């Protein structure tokens, strides 16, 4: 297959959403393209800024914070997609997100506004928020914050 076939397929992939260079390489390999041609196309698309790991990381962070997921889960998912920790941290810092409030909103949406007194139920809330990637301080804030006291 020719370089234009690889390039056209890569551009078609980029038409639907941002991709990391790692993701793009994997998808092109699965499609049956040769590594040598893939490397050239990735280099070309990166040089003209059609393919950008930083832009991908920023879009991914925005998308996942809106779900919401916490910083640790986003960091882990981006690692699996071949994004460096530095690029991820830069992307996370570009977000205007209060992670404590995000954790609290998620807890309230999932479990209600009341502060749980039962140890087992409180533990369940904690495990859920930790699984979603929120840090321990954010989780503690979310499960102990009494929204009635704020009014």
Secondary structure, DSSP 8 states (H G I E B T S, - for coil): --HHHHHHHHHHHHHHS---HHHHHHHHHHTT--HHHHHHHHHHHHHTTSS-HHHHHHHHHHHHHTTT--HHHHHHHHHHTT--HHHHHHHHHHS---HHHHHHHHHHHHH-SS---SHHHHHHHHHHHHHTT--HHHHHHHHH--HHHH-
